[in-house]
Amino acid sequence: MNKIIRIGTRNSPLAISQAIEVQKVLHRLGYCSHLFFIKSEGDLIQNIPLYKFKKVGIFTRNLTDVLLSGKIDMAVHSLKDVPTSLPEKIVLSAYLKRGSFSDLLIYQGSSNFLLNSKIEAVIATGSLRRRAFWKNRYPHHTIVDLRGNINTRLKKLYNNSWKGAIFAKVGLERLGLLNDLEGFNFKVLDWMIPSPGQGIIVVSTRKDNEWIHYLTKELDDRNTRLSANIERQFLKTLGGGCVTPIGAHAIIKNKIIYFTGILFSLDGMQKIRKKKIGTNYNVIGYQCAKEILEEGGKKILENMRIKNIS
């Protein structure tokens, strides 16, 4: 009889649905599993904007602590929440095939406010990256902070007079909510570069748990892993995280990498964007980040630190 695999997850609806996806794959492979629900610091503290947290890993640290204690065998995360530096005994052992990486706007009524610069609008988002992208394109709009899981954020949108709010498309898809937005419309923001790792479910394990580490290889999608590592290499080289307006996206086709990376100032008025095509998976993210730093990115990041944002 197979050992029951203990899977740790945050207890938000999206996190649970992602853990169930891992559970389904394990079941198809013949393994039994059980979910353990663990509250994260980011879930417990809802009255502070994400960029005000001084610590990294606010959505993953508690799960990692439980994993290190041996009470669970693996933890399931949204990769964009995972810090680029991990504890020595932890490894990201499986990257599930990437879902949608796009951002989208959920809005009320007509979309004329996106075309007419004389129309003012209030847009909600808790992401500095989305805020910077939006202010760069629509400097006359007002941005308000939005926290909470997807259902909570949708409820806040319904209960406020905001014109719209920005979400990750993949979250709405995984919860089956995208086509059930009564009274609202949505538009994919194909001009936004996603957060590094957006749309990717990742499994972390302990290095010393060889059996679990081995079986998670069956969950791993190679192209997703390669793309994710390039995006995270870019992020790590810039020294950024969820408190920095950084976008990164790598696509691999026929072994060729198509990479785009961007860094914004907090107000969205300054941006440095780089595109590269290549075949060296190990350096392309690093090279893009170094070029951005040399072309003014270092100054942008220094200004953020002076303001105690990052």
C-alpha positions in Angstrom: 0.0 0.0 0.0 1.4 3.4 -1.0 2.2 5.9 1.7 -0.3 8.8 2.0 1.5 12.0 0.7 0.9 15.0 2.9 0.4 18.2 0.9 0.6 21.6 2.5 -1.3 24.6 1.0 -2.6 28.0 2.0 -6.3 27.9 2.8 -7.5 30.4 0.2 -9.9 29.1 -2.5 -7.3 29.5 -5.3 -4.5 27.9 -3.3 -6.7 25.0 -2.5 -7.8 24.5 -6.1 -4.1 24.5 -7.1 -3.2 21.9 -4.5 -6.1 19.8 -5.7 -4.6 20.0 -9.2 -1.4 18.5 -7.8 -3.5 15.9 -5.9 -5.3 14.9 -9.2 -2.0 14.3 -11.0 -0.7 12.2 -8.0 -3.9 10.2 -8.0 -3.5 9.5 -11.8 0.0 8.2 -11.0 -1.4 5.9 -8.3 -0.6 7.9 -5.2 -2.9 8.7 -2.3 -2.6 12.2 -0.7 -4.1 14.4 2.0 -4.3 18.2 2.1 -3.1 20.2 5.1 -4.3 23.8 5.3 -1.9 26.4 6.6 -2.6 30.1 7.0 0.1 32.5 5.7 1.1 35.8 7.1 -0.2 37.5 3.9 -3.6 35.9 4.4 -3.8 36.8 8.1 -2.9 40.5 7.7 -5.3 42.1 5.2 -5.1 45.8 6.2 -1.6 46.5 4.9 -0.7 46.9 1.2 1.7 44.1 0.0 4.5 46.5 -0.7 4.5 47.7 2.9 5.6 44.3 4.2 9.3 44.5 4.9 9.8 40.7 4.9 9.9 38.4 1.8 7.8 35.2 1.5 4.7 36.4 3.3 2.6 33.9 1.4 5.1 31.0 1.6 7.1 31.3 4.9 4.6 29.5 7.1 4.3 26.6 4.6 8.0 26.3 4.4 8.4 26.2 8.1 5.9 23.3 8.3 7.6 21.5 5.5 11.0 21.8 7.2 9.4 20.4 10.4 8.5 17.2 8.6 4.8 17.5 9.2 4.1 17.7 5.5 5.9 16.1 2.5 5.4 18.8 0.0 4.0 22.3 -0.3 2.1 23.8 -3.3 2.6 27.5 -4.2 1.9 30.0 -6.8 5.5 30.5 -8.1 5.2 34.3 -8.2 4.8 34.3 -4.4 8.0 32.2 -3.9 11.2 34.2 -3.0 14.2 33.8 -5.3 16.3 32.7 -2.3 15.1 29.5 -0.6 16.2 27.8 2.7 19.2 25.5 2.1 17.1 22.4 2.8 14.3 23.3 0.4 14.1 22.7 -3.3 11.5 23.6 -6.0 11.1 20.0 -7.3 8.2 20.4 -9.8 6.9 23.1 -12.0 3.4 22.2 -13.4 2.7 23.2 -17.0 2.0 26.9 -17.0 -1.5 28.3 -17.2 -2.4 31.7 -18.5 0.2 34.3 -17.7 -2.0 37.3 -18.6 -3.4 40.1 -16.5 -7.0 41.3 -17.1 -9.2 44.2 -16.2 -12.7 43.5 -14.8 -14.8 46.6 -15.3 -18.3 48.1 -15.2 -20.2 49.3 -18.2 -18.5 50.7 -21.3 -14.8 50.5 -21.9 -14.7 54.1 -23.4 -12.6 55.2 -20.4 -9.8 53.2 -21.9 -9.9 55.2 -25.1 -10.8 58.7 -24.0 -8.1 60.5 -22.0 -10.7 63.0 -20.7 -12.5 60.3 -18.8 -11.2 59.8 -15.2 -11.5 56.4 -13.6 -10.6 54.7 -10.4 -8.8 51.3 -10.8 -8.0 48.9 -8.0 -5.0 46.7 -7.6 -2.6 45.6 -4.8 0.3 45.0 -7.2 3.0 47.7 -7.7 3.8 46.2 -11.1 0.2 46.5 -12.3 -0.1 50.0 -10.8 3.1 51.1 -12.6 1.9 49.7 -15.9 -1.4 51.3 -15.6 -0.1 54.8 -14.5 2.3 54.7 -17.4 -0.5 54.2 -19.9 -3.3 56.1 -18.1 -1.6 58.8 -15.9 -5.0 60.6 -15.4 -6.5 57.6 -13.6 -6.5 57.1 -9.9 -5.2 53.8 -8.4 -6.6 52.4 -5.1 -5.1 49.5 -3.1 -6.9 46.1 -3.2 -6.1 43.2 -0.9 -7.6 39.8 -0.3 -8.2 36.5 -2.1 -10.0 36.5 -5.4 -13.5 36.2 -4.0 -12.8 39.0 -1.5 -11.4 41.3 -4.2 -14.4 40.6 -6.5 -16.8 41.4 -3.6 -15.0 44.7 -2.9 -15.2 45.6 -6.6 -19.0 44.8 -6.6 -19.4 47.0 -3.5 -17.4 50.0 -4.6 -17.8 52.6 -7.3 -14.4 51.8 -8.9 -14.4 51.6 -12.6 -12.5 48.3 -12.5 -9.9 46.1 -10.9 -6.9 44.1 -12.3 -6.6 40.4 -11.7 -4.5 37.5 -13.0 -6.5 35.7 -15.6 -5.3 32.3 -14.5 -6.8 32.6 -11.0 -10.3 33.4 -12.3 -10.0 30.5 -14.7 -8.9 28.0 -12.1 -11.8 29.0 -9.9 -14.3 28.9 -12.8 -15.2 32.5 -12.3 -14.2 34.1 -15.6 -17.4 33.5 -17.3 -19.6 34.2 -14.3 -18.9 37.9 -13.7 -22.5 39.0 -13.5 -22.8 42.7 -14.3 -19.2 43.1 -15.2 -17.0 42.8 -18.4 -13.4 41.8 -18.7 -10.6 42.7 -21.0 -7.2 40.9 -21.3 -4.3 43.4 -20.8 -2.0 42.0 -23.4 0.3 45.0 -23.1 1.2 44.1 -19.5 4.3 41.9 -18.9 3.4 39.5 -16.2 5.1 39.0 -12.8 7.9 36.5 -13.0 6.4 33.0 -12.6 2.8 34.2 -13.0 0.5 31.3 -14.0 2.8 28.6 -12.6 2.0 26.1 -9.8 5.2 24.9 -8.1 5.9 22.1 -5.6 8.5 22.5 -2.9 10.0 19.6 -1.1 12.9 18.9 1.4 16.1 17.9 -0.3 16.6 15.0 2.1 13.2 13.4 1.3 14.5 11.5 -1.7 11.3 9.4 -2.4 9.1 12.5 -2.5 11.7 14.4 -4.5 11.9 11.5 -7.0 8.1 11.2 -7.5 7.6 14.9 -8.1 9.7 14.6 -11.2 6.6 13.1 -12.8 4.7 16.4 -12.2 7.4 18.5 -13.8 7.0 20.3 -17.1 10.5 21.0 -18.6 9.7 24.1 -20.7 7.8 25.7 -17.8 10.8 25.0 -15.5 13.2 26.6 -18.0 11.0 29.7 -18.5 10.4 30.1 -14.8 14.2 29.9 -14.0 14.9 32.5 -16.7 12.3 34.9 -15.3 13.5 34.4 -11.7 17.1 34.8 -12.7 16.1 38.2 -14.1 14.2 39.1 -10.9 17.1 38.0 -8.6 19.7 39.9 -10.6 17.6 43.1 -10.3 17.2 42.4 -6.6 13.5 42.8 -6.7 10.4 41.1 -5.4 6.7 41.8 -5.0 7.7 45.2 -3.7 9.3 46.2 -7.0 7.5 47.0 -10.3 9.1 44.3 -12.3 7.7 42.2 -15.2 9.4 39.2 -16.9 8.2 36.7 -19.5 10.1 33.9 -21.2 8.7 31.8 -24.0 10.6 28.8 -25.4 9.8 27.6 -28.9 11.9 25.1 -30.8 14.6 25.5 -28.1 14.8 29.3 -28.8 14.1 31.7 -25.9 12.0 34.8 -26.4 12.4 36.9 -23.3 11.0 40.3 -22.3 11.9 42.1 -19.0 10.8 45.5 -17.7 11.5 47.7 -14.7 9.3 50.7 -13.7 9.7 53.5 -11.3 7.0 53.5 -8.6 4.9 56.1 -10.3 5.1 54.4 -13.7 6.7 57.4 -15.4 10.1 55.8 -15.9 10.5 52.4 -17.5 13.4 50.3 -19.0 12.3 47.5 -21.2 14.6 44.8 -22.8 13.9 42.0 -25.3 16.3 39.2 -26.1 16.2 36.2 -28.3 18.7 33.4 -27.7 19.5 29.8 -26.8 21.5 30.1 -23.6 19.0 29.4 -20.8 21.6 30.1 -18.1 22.4 33.7 -18.9 19.7 35.4 -20.9 17.7 36.6 -17.8 20.9 37.7 -16.1 22.1 39.6 -19.3 18.7 41.5 -19.6 18.8 42.5 -15.9 22.4 43.7 -16.1 21.6 45.8 -19.1 18.6 47.4 -17.4 20.8 48.1 -14.3 23.4 49.8 -16.5 20.9 51.9 -18.4 19.3 53.6 -15.4 17.7 50.7 -13.5 20.2 51.0 -10.6 19.1 54.6 -10.1 15.4 53.6 -10.2 16.0 50.9 -7.6 18.0 53.2 -5.4 15.2 55.8 -5.4 12.8 53.0 -4.2 15.1 52.1 -1.3 15.4 55.8 -0.3 11.6 55.8 0.0 11.7 52.7 2.1 9.6 50.8 -0.3 12.0 48.0 -1.2 
